[in-house]
Amino acid sequence: MNRSTYFNSPFLLGFDHLERVLERTAKSAGDGYPPYNIEQTAPDQLCITLAVAGFSRDELDVSVEENQLVIRGKQTETADKTFLHRGIAARQFQRAFVLADGIEVTGAELKNGLLSIHLARPQPQTVSRKIDIRQASANPEGRAEGDRQ
């Protein structure tokens, strides 16, 4: 299988980490459980809401690992139940979202089977700086200092 690279342009220096992020995102995009919404609640705030019916607060884990928001759920089953029909699956899950630099998780809450995770996205600051250009002094042979042959 031939792997195509999106960031092989000589003008995109240091973006190899972005390609790895895109690959990780593509791998996790196929799983549809649990369903979720992402909404913008304010110009610089987001909220991810996952439908986690049947999970208690102790059975859920929310963490940030290497610029990824990771939500895990694991239900504990009791052996004293006998099901005549089982339509509600008690399965574990892991859902990951790649966070851009600067996005912070500000909190999480569980209410009515919905886990809401609040994120803050600060406004980007434009940064520019001037780079000084040094004058290289030429030596008697006409080469700039530091040149070697």
C-alpha atoms as one frame of an Amber mdcrd trajectory, in Angstrom:
protein
   0.000   0.000   0.000   1.432   3.331  -1.042   1.065   6.085   1.551   0.438
   9.578   0.232   1.753  12.492   2.206  -0.132  15.768   2.251   2.626  17.848
   3.763   5.597  17.064   1.540   5.864  20.593   0.132   9.154  22.360   0.877
   7.086  25.365   1.998   5.424  23.444   4.863   8.253  23.031   7.353   7.588
  21.249  10.634   4.024  20.124   9.851   4.733  16.378  10.059   2.973  16.302
  13.453  -0.172  17.637  11.768  -0.126  14.729   9.328   0.034  12.276  12.257
  -2.923  14.052  13.883  -4.960  13.712  10.680  -4.140  10.005  10.463  -5.244
   9.438  14.081  -8.459  11.349  13.439  -9.267   9.309  10.345  -8.819   6.058
  12.283 -11.231   7.045  15.061 -13.853   8.622  12.770 -15.461   5.284  11.845
 -16.826   4.432  15.290 -20.272   5.905  15.923 -20.685   5.053  19.623 -21.501
   6.993  21.648 -23.199   9.617  19.500 -22.149  13.204  20.149 -22.780  16.847
  19.271 -20.283  19.677  19.064 -21.712  23.152  19.454 -20.306  26.621  19.655
 -21.790  28.189  22.787 -19.961  31.539  22.518 -17.444  33.029  20.064 -14.553
  31.450  21.990 -16.298  28.469  23.648 -17.295  24.994  22.509 -19.295  22.203
  24.118 -19.051  18.507  23.232 -22.099  16.517  24.383 -22.052  12.720  24.368
 -25.109  10.499  24.851 -24.006   8.147  27.638 -27.329   6.791  28.898 -26.889
   4.190  31.616 -23.402   5.345  32.666 -22.834   6.782  36.113 -20.255   9.465
  36.869 -17.919   6.814  38.353 -18.024   4.777  35.130 -16.829   7.687  32.969
 -13.348   9.133  32.625 -12.444  12.400  30.863  -8.767  13.243  30.347  -6.440
  15.220  28.090  -3.532  13.184  26.713  -1.046  14.776  24.299  -3.474  17.314
  22.783  -6.278  14.758  22.671  -9.468  14.875  24.693 -10.165  11.244  25.592
 -13.513  10.085  27.013 -13.765   6.529  28.281 -16.761   4.669  29.617 -16.854
   1.268  31.283 -19.985  -0.119  32.886 -19.769  -2.726  35.576 -22.194  -5.575
  35.165 -23.879  -7.289  38.038 -24.341 -11.028  37.769 -27.611 -11.017  39.730
 -29.716  -9.838  36.748 -31.515 -12.159  34.353 -32.482 -10.485  31.090 -35.447
 -11.653  29.041 -34.487  -9.135  26.370 -31.354  -7.006  26.264 -31.630  -4.013
  23.944 -29.477  -1.624  25.948 -25.876  -2.560  25.475 -23.559  -2.241  28.462
 -20.383  -1.849  26.487 -17.272   0.104  27.078 -16.177   2.878  24.750 -13.398
   5.305  24.070 -13.919   8.465  22.062 -11.034  10.843  21.285 -11.037  14.384
  19.929  -7.846  16.092  18.747  -7.507  19.522  20.343  -5.800  22.422  18.610
  -2.996  24.164  20.449  -4.383  26.503  23.080  -7.791  24.858  23.519  -8.469
  24.182  27.183 -10.999  21.888  28.827 -12.811  24.059  31.367 -15.188  21.479
  32.856 -17.513  18.509  32.422 -20.952  17.631  33.728 -23.282  14.634  33.544
 -27.004  15.368  33.435 -29.906  13.206  32.211 -27.610  10.748  30.420 -25.698
  13.472  28.580 -22.030  14.164  29.292 -21.159  17.753  28.411 -17.522  18.808
  28.146 -16.833  22.532  27.965 -13.868  23.910  26.031 -12.403  27.395  25.719
 -10.734  28.506  22.521  -8.739  31.698  23.045  -8.553  34.160  20.187  -5.324
  33.737  18.210  -2.786  36.494  18.580  -0.917  37.615  15.513   2.792  37.537
  16.097   5.340  39.127  13.818   8.912  40.088  14.441  11.666  41.580  12.379
  14.783  39.508  11.763  18.071  41.403  11.580  20.210  40.696   8.542  23.922
  40.653   9.364  26.476  42.020   6.967  29.034  39.322   6.203  32.534  40.700
   5.893  34.570  39.436   2.964  38.146  38.232   3.462  40.981  38.966   0.983
  40.176  35.939  -1.229  36.662  37.229  -1.854  34.861  34.625   0.263  32.630
  35.534   3.179  34.033  34.662   6.568  33.057  31.183   7.658  32.993  29.782
   4.098  35.248  26.768   3.675  36.347  24.814   0.679
